[in-house]
Amino acid sequence: MNRASKIKDVYNSPIGHDIIARILLQLGKSEKLITNPLVGNLTLGMVEKLLKKQLGEEFFDAVLKLLNTETDVPPKSPETVSKAWWKEAVFYQIYPRSFVDSDNDGIGDLRGIISKLDYLKDLGVDALWLSPIYASPMDDNGYDISDYRGINSDFGTMEDFDELLSEVHKRGMRLIMDLVVNHTSDEHEWFKTALKDKSSKYRDYYFFRDGAKEAPNNWTSFFSGSAWNHYEEEDTWALHLFSKKQMDLNWECENVRHDVIDMIKWWLGKGVDGFRMDVINYISKEAGLPDGNPFIGTLMGYMGIEKYYYGPRLHEYLREIRKEAFDPYEAFSVGETPGLGMEMCKLVTAEERKELNMVFSFDHLETPGHVRFEDYSYDLNYYRDYEIEWAENYGNNCRTSLFYNNHDNPRMISKINPDGKYRRSLAKLLATMQFTLPGTPFVFQGDEMALVNYPFKSIDDLNDVESKGKYGELLETKTPEEAFKIVLAGTRDHARVLLPWNENAPFKQTPDEEVTSFYKEIIDFRRASRAIIYGDFKVHRRSKDIFTYERSLNGEHILVDCNLGTTQRKAYLKAIGYEPVFESGTEADRLSAYGYRVWRKLDYEKP
Ligand code: TEU
């Protein structure tokens, strides 16, 4: 690609599609802007001339560099979906710090998780994902690891972990851990040695720049401020994309890759079934760590992100980890890949590519043109369109992850509609879609209780390093009240409050038993349906607040009818020869607010 390339050709290339789709998403614009012939036939050079003032000098250099880095195209989608346990499984994410506090010290722990394994088994969970439990100073609640082979004493001991793993397996469940290898804590031995001894083998494990008078580039941290720490005494700088205590590992260094692979094999050797891989798409940085493009940095909110979110050696590193560590143990991998579009995700997860099994993409978690730190009403019509896009285009050799909450986001029910009278209906509507759409469901702890956001009163109530950084940044231009209001809308702490079943939980929102029972029933229903797990997907209706779709395989047909809003809607009436299996209301011809109906074809005989 070059400046003579037409917009339509760029949009038709995998990486070009993702880059343009991301820009449109951030701007809240429709793809119609690009697909109309007038714009589509413009060359990049023409657009550069027209928008030079807005885009700045090197915008197209940055875009073309990214475009031309990737020379592969995603493999074609095969006719059918291959079988795998992780396509049939329902996963459940546990954030150990707030799940179950068995010793009443205010922090969840491993023995608490053990005490809830029967509950999780009964709910229908097949696999657990544990957020980090390793030794850590807890600057980012464990995503800052100081010893990959140690257990944080807040959570318990290695013996507790061994017991947890054994009890999980006894119940026929699996357990995946959180692999955080884009960075380590600054209290990790590797970093402490590297900082003190420039001749140490660990010096090359990180990004140090000696003797510079100012930060080596303009990159900013996800947790506010520069992405560089300055060490006066050692006259050096070191890179951290996240908190000041989370130091980026240099994956160009072969010893880093070797030590990470060793560590992965050590955990897999203990019987762990796989890993969720934290910001794994950030591990390959553009050589020389060049300045980020100002237009892109402003648009994305993070300067420099285009220099590392889909780096030049990403696929090579992922293949190496897969071949050396995961494949020998037939271990499962799901990468956390913020910012990757669908085509990039295909290149990272298509089965033939032998990189990751699945990824978490996050573009469905905010309505286009909005950001997490913004108090707005999330539009489920966007969620519908996003899930249809992935169901129809991600391919049978790739597997969508289905989730609407995690430990990094406010609770989805509150984002859609904070009016308590809709809490139960919304919880069940979200579950209906999560357990009948094509893909693998990931339940976040408390989804099955219909949990909502917490009414924090002040910044002092918050624990999250990201939120505190954001608050400090906002105070430069806003009053404390204005700054807190913005942080409250998006703080990750909403998802990290001690669950209400704990004696000392600050939040006595009663778990909704009816919702929990619904989760059990619909998870059970999904488990018995090959059409849902492996079947086709067909849209029957998609209009304002309406989403009606059908799943089918070998004569089994499941039809799902949803009302995505609060106004009563006409139900789908063409379900002749079907029987209702789940329904939120009794009037066959309509759907109540956030109503749903799941039908099963009558004449189907299970093989
Ligand atoms: O999160 C990375 C990530 O996608 C979010 O942190 C996002 O980049 C950020 O909130 C800006 O929108 C992973 C973990 O899930 C998160 O808990 C950690 O804080 C982070 O990486 C660093 O390890």
Boltz pocket constraint, residues with backbone or C-beta under 6 A from the ligand:
constraints:
  - pocket:
      binder: B
      contacts: [[A, 140], [A, 143], [A, 144], [A, 180], [A, 222], [A, 242], [A, 278], [A, 279], [A, 336], [A, 338], [A, 407], [A, 408], [A, 466]]
      max_distance: 6.0
